Amino acid sequence: MLANGFNPDTISSDVHALCIDGPAFDQVTTMSKFLCMGMPLTDVIAASTVNAADGACGAPNSAA
């Protein structure tokens, strides 16, 4: 998806008891994977913070 210019709106590590040993270790590791795939830092941060909060809580997106 990233190769075609389609960035995710939200990023989550989805860490739980059954996957704590990988491939998702924590949110920072998950974010760095998106950086390595070429997603801009500002988009990675927004997808992990304001965009995720907007989707989960219905809060207005202040980054827009």
C-alpha positions in Angstrom: 0.0 0.0 0.0 2.8 2.4 0.9 4.5 1.7 -2.5 1.3 3.0 -4.2 1.2 6.2 -2.1 -1.6 5.0 0.2 -0.5 5.6 3.8 -2.6 4.2 6.7 -4.8 6.6 8.6 -3.9 5.0 11.9 -1.0 2.9 13.2 -1.3 0.5 16.2 1.0 -2.1 17.6 -1.9 -4.3 18.7 0.4 -5.9 21.3 -1.3 -8.5 23.5 -0.3 -11.6 25.5 -0.1 -13.8 22.4 2.3 -11.6 20.4 4.5 -10.0 23.0 7.5 -11.8 21.6 6.9 -10.4 18.1 6.5 -9.4 15.4 4.9 -6.3 17.2 7.0 -5.5 20.2 5.8 -2.0 21.0 4.4 1.2 19.4 7.8 2.7 18.8 9.1 -0.4 16.9 5.9 -0.4 14.9 6.3 3.3 14.0 9.9 2.8 13.0 8.9 0.1 10.6 6.6 2.6 8.8 9.5 5.1 8.7 11.7 2.4 7.1 9.1 1.8 4.5 9.2 5.5 3.5 6.3 7.0 5.3 7.1 10.6 6.3 7.8 11.2 10.1 5.0 13.7 10.4 2.5 11.2 9.0 3.8 8.4 11.2 3.4 10.6 14.3 -0.1 11.7 13.3 -1.2 8.1 12.5 -0.1 7.1 16.0 -1.6 10.0 17.9 -4.2 12.4 16.7 -5.6 10.3 13.9 -5.8 7.2 16.2 -7.5 9.3 18.9 -9.9 10.8 16.3 -10.9 7.3 15.1 -11.2 5.8 18.6 -12.8 8.7 20.5 -14.5 10.7 17.8 -12.4 13.7 18.8 -11.9 16.4 16.2 -8.6 16.0 14.3 -6.5 19.1 15.1 -3.8 18.0 12.6 -6.1 18.6 9.6 
